Amino acid sequence: MTKGQIEAQLSEAISKFELNYMGRGPDQIRTIILQDMIIIRQNGFLSISEENLAQSKDGVELVKKSGLLFLKAPERC
């Protein structure tokens, strides 16, 4: 398997996870394997309300915290 094929499979797996677990996936996703790092860039992941909240510093923190709550306690959501 080539590096590009692995990167594509990782992108697909992350997109599927986001869609299944969070209910939505990114508009664009790019995975890059660079030495001992995997870098995943996602664009267009936030909902319209999250984008509006993220216009302020406090809103950014709120969006981050709510996302972490979903990941840490899925049985409560």
DRENKE-716266 format. One record per residue: residue number from 0; residue in three letters; x, y, z of N, C-alpha, C in turn. Coordinates in pm, 1 decimal, padded with zeros to 6 digits. Example, Ala and Ser with C-alpha at 12.3 -4.5 7.8 and 13.67 -1.06 7.14 Angstrom:
residues 2
[0,ALA,[01319.0,-00569.0,00780.0],[01230.0,-00450.0,00780.0],[01320.0,-00330.0,00780.0]]
[1,SER,[01285.0,-00225.0,00708.0],[01367.0,-00106.0,00714.0],[01290.0,00003.0,00787.0]]
END
This chain:
residues 77
[0,MET,[00084.9,-00117.4,00000.0],[00000.0,00000.0,00000.0],[00089.9,00124.3,00000.0]]
[1,THR,[00054.9,00222.4,-00080.1],[00136.8,00343.5,-00087.8],[00101.4,00439.3,00026.1]]
[2,LYS,[00189.2,00535.2,00048.0],[00165.8,00637.2,00150.8],[00036.0,00712.7,00121.4]]
[3,GLY,[00012.5,00746.0,-00004.2],[-00109.5,00816.7,-00043.0],[-00234.9,00735.6,-00015.0]]
[4,GLN,[-00228.6,00604.9,-00037.2],[-00343.7,00518.8,-00009.6],[-00371.8,00511.6,00140.4]]
[5,ILE,[-00266.6,00505.5,00220.2],[-00283.6,00502.8,00366.6],[-00344.6,00634.5,00412.9]]
[6,GLU,[-00294.3,00745.6,00360.6],[-00348.7,00877.1,00397.9],[-00496.7,00886.6,00360.7]]
[7,ALA,[-00532.7,00836.1,00242.4],[-00672.4,00838.7,00198.9],[-00760.4,00752.3,00289.3]]
[8,GLN,[-00710.8,00635.0,00329.4],[-00788.1,00548.0,00418.5],[-00806.0,00611.8,00556.2]]
[9,LEU,[-00703.1,00678.1,00605.6],[-00715.4,00747.2,00733.6],[-00818.9,00859.0,00724.9]]
[10,SER,[-00814.4,00936.9,00617.2],[-00912.9,01044.3,00598.2],[-01054.3,00988.8,00596.6]]
[11,GLU,[-01073.1,00879.5,00524.3],[-01205.1,00817.9,00515.7],[-01251.7,00766.5,00651.7]]
[12,ALA,[-01162.5,00704.1,00726.0],[-01198.6,00650.8,00858.3],[-01236.3,00763.7,00954.7]]
[13,ILE,[-01160.1,00871.5,00953.1],[-01190.5,00985.4,01041.7],[-01324.0,01047.6,01002.5]]
[14,SER,[-01348.5,01064.8,00873.7],[-01475.5,01121.7,00827.5],[-01593.5,01035.2,00870.7]]
[15,LYS,[-01579.6,00903.5,00856.2],[-01686.8,00812.3,00897.2],[-01709.7,00819.4,01047.8]]
[16,PHE,[-01600.0,00823.5,01125.0],[-01612.9,00834.9,01269.9],[-01688.4,00961.6,01306.7]]
[17,GLU,[-01647.8,01073.9,01249.6],[-01712.9,01201.8,01280.0],[-01861.0,01196.5,01244.2]]
[18,LEU,[-01892.3,01140.8,01128.7],[-02030.6,01132.8,01084.5],[-02112.9,01042.9,01175.6]]
[19,ASN,[-02059.9,00926.5,01210.0],[-02133.2,00832.3,01294.0],[-02140.9,00875.6,01439.5]]
[20,TYR,[-02033.4,00934.3,01490.2],[-02026.5,00965.8,01633.2],[-02080.0,01104.9,01665.3]]
[21,MET,[-02050.5,01201.4,01579.2],[-02090.7,01339.2,01606.0],[-02213.3,01381.3,01524.6]]
[22,GLY,[-02251.5,01299.6,01427.2],[-02369.0,01331.1,01348.0],[-02340.4,01416.7,01225.7]]
[23,ARG,[-02215.9,01451.9,01203.9],[-02177.0,01530.1,01086.8],[-02028.5,01509.9,01062.5]]
[24,GLY,[-01989.4,01530.0,00940.5],[-01848.7,01515.2,00905.5],[-01797.0,01642.9,00841.8]]
[25,PRO,[-01668.4,01648.9,00816.5],[-01610.0,01768.8,00757.0],[-01644.3,01781.2,00608.8]]
[26,ASP,[-01646.6,01905.9,00558.8],[-01663.9,01928.6,00415.2],[-01539.9,01882.1,00339.4]]
[27,GLN,[-01424.3,01907.9,00398.6],[-01297.3,01867.4,00339.5],[-01209.1,01808.7,00448.6]]
[28,ILE,[-01131.6,01706.9,00411.7],[-01037.9,01648.1,00506.3],[-00912.0,01609.2,00430.2]]
[29,ARG,[-00799.4,01630.8,00492.9],[-00670.7,01595.9,00430.7],[-00581.8,01535.6,00538.1]]
[30,THR,[-00525.9,01420.3,00509.9],[-00435.6,01353.0,00601.1],[-00297.0,01350.9,00538.6]]
[31,ILE,[-00197.9,01385.0,00619.4],[-00058.8,01385.8,00574.9],[00023.2,01306.4,00675.7]]
[32,ILE,[00097.7,01209.1,00626.7],[00191.5,01135.9,00712.0],[00328.4,01197.2,00688.3]]
[33,LEU,[00387.9,01246.0,00795.2],[00516.6,01313.7,00786.8],[00607.6,01257.3,00895.2]]
[34,GLN,[00700.7,01174.9,00854.7],[00792.7,01105.6,00944.3],[00713.9,01030.0,01050.4]]
[35,ASP,[00719.0,01073.4,01177.4],[00648.5,01002.0,01284.1],[00519.9,01072.5,01326.9]]
[36,MET,[00465.1,01157.1,01239.6],[00343.1,01232.1,01270.7],[00234.7,01204.1,01167.0]]
[37,ILE,[00111.7,01207.9,01212.7],[-00003.6,01205.0,01123.0],[-00077.8,01335.4,01145.9]]
[38,ILE,[-00091.8,01413.9,01041.8],[-00158.4,01543.6,01049.7],[-00290.5,01532.1,00973.8]]
[39,ILE,[-00399.8,01567.3,01041.7],[-00531.8,01561.5,00979.2],[-00592.8,01700.4,00985.5]]
[40,ARG,[-00619.1,01756.7,00867.9],[-00681.8,01889.1,00857.8],[-00826.1,01871.2,00815.3]]
[41,GLN,[-00916.4,01931.4,00891.9],[-01058.3,01924.9,00859.6],[-01110.1,02066.5,00839.3]]
[42,ASN,[-01186.7,02085.1,00734.2],[-01251.8,02214.0,00708.2],[-01401.4,02191.4,00699.6]]
[43,GLY,[-01476.7,02289.0,00748.9],[-01621.3,02280.6,00738.4],[-01684.1,02180.9,00831.8]]
[44,PHE,[-01625.4,02162.3,00948.0],[-01676.6,02063.8,01042.6],[-01783.1,02122.4,01135.3]]
[45,LEU,[-01770.8,02249.3,01168.5],[-01861.8,02310.0,01266.2],[-02000.5,02334.8,01206.7]]
[46,SER,[-02101.4,02322.9,01292.5],[-02236.8,02358.2,01251.0],[-02245.4,02510.9,01241.2]]
[47,ILE,[-02353.3,02561.0,01184.8],[-02370.7,02706.0,01170.9],[-02372.0,02773.5,01307.6]]
[48,SER,[-02438.8,02712.1,01404.9],[-02443.8,02773.3,01538.3],[-02305.6,02772.3,01604.4]]
[49,GLU,[-02227.6,02665.6,01584.0],[-02092.1,02661.5,01639.8],[-02002.3,02764.8,01572.2]]
[50,GLU,[-02018.5,02782.8,01441.8],[-01941.3,02885.2,01371.2],[-01972.8,03023.9,01426.4]]
[51,ASN,[-02101.1,03048.8,01453.6],[-02139.9,03178.7,01510.8],[-02080.7,03196.6,01650.2]]
[52,LEU,[-02085.8,03092.1,01731.1],[-02027.1,03099.1,01864.9],[-01876.4,03124.5,01858.6]]
[53,ALA,[-01811.2,03065.6,01761.6],[-01665.1,03073.4,01751.4],[-01615.5,03210.5,01705.8]]
[54,GLN,[-01704.4,03306.3,01691.4],[-01663.2,03441.6,01652.0],[-01598.2,03517.8,01767.6]]
[55,SER,[-01613.4,03465.7,01889.8],[-01550.3,03530.1,02005.9],[-01459.7,03429.7,02076.8]]
[56,LYS,[-01367.5,03482.0,02156.5],[-01275.0,03394.8,02228.9],[-01350.8,03302.5,02324.9]]
[57,ASP,[-01448.4,03358.4,02397.2],[-01527.9,03276.2,02489.3],[-01606.6,03169.7,02413.4]]
[58,GLY,[-01657.1,03205.9,02294.9],[-01731.9,03110.8,02214.3],[-01645.7,02996.1,02165.5]]
[59,VAL,[-01520.8,03025.7,02128.5],[-01427.6,02921.1,02085.4],[-01407.6,02821.2,02198.1]]
[60,GLU,[-01387.0,02871.7,02318.8],[-01367.8,02783.2,02434.1],[-01492.2,02699.0,02459.7]]
[61,LEU,[-01608.8,02757.9,02444.0],[-01733.4,02684.4,02464.6],[-01749.0,02571.6,02362.2]]
[62,VAL,[-01718.4,02600.3,02235.6],[-01726.6,02497.7,02131.3],[-01628.1,02384.4,02160.2]]
[63,LYS,[-01506.5,02419.3,02201.3],[-01406.2,02316.7,02234.3],[-01453.3,02229.9,02350.7]]
[64,LYS,[-01502.4,02294.2,02456.1],[-01547.2,02219.7,02574.3],[-01664.8,02128.0,02542.8]]
[65,SER,[-01759.1,02176.8,02462.9],[-01875.1,02092.8,02430.8],[-01832.9,01972.9,02346.6]]
[66,GLY,[-01738.5,01991.5,02256.1],[-01688.3,01879.5,02176.9],[-01619.6,01776.1,02262.7]]
[67,LEU,[-01540.8,01822.2,02358.8],[-01473.5,01729.5,02449.1],[-01572.5,01652.5,02535.4]]
[68,LEU,[-01680.3,01718.8,02576.7],[-01782.3,01650.0,02655.5],[-01845.0,01535.1,02577.0]]
[69,PHE,[-01869.3,01557.0,02447.9],[-01922.9,01450.0,02364.2],[-01828.1,01331.7,02358.9]]
[70,LEU,[-01700.6,01359.9,02347.7],[-01601.4,01251.6,02336.4],[-01579.3,01178.5,02468.4]]
[71,LYS,[-01585.9,01250.7,02580.2],[-01558.0,01190.2,02710.2],[-01676.3,01114.2,02768.3]]
[72,ALA,[-01797.2,01156.3,02736.3],[-01913.6,01094.9,02799.0],[-02024.1,01067.3,02697.2]]
[73,PRO,[-01998.5,00978.5,02600.1],[-02098.7,00955.1,02496.3],[-02229.9,00896.7,02548.4]]
[74,GLU,[-02223.3,00823.4,02658.1],[-02345.4,00764.0,02711.1],[-02442.0,00868.1,02768.2]]
[75,ARG,[-02392.3,00988.1,02797.5],[-02475.8,01094.6,02854.1],[-02534.8,01182.6,02745.9]]
[76,CYS,[-02484.9,01175.0,02624.9],[-02528.7,01266.8,02518.9],[-02641.2,01208.5,02437.8]]
END
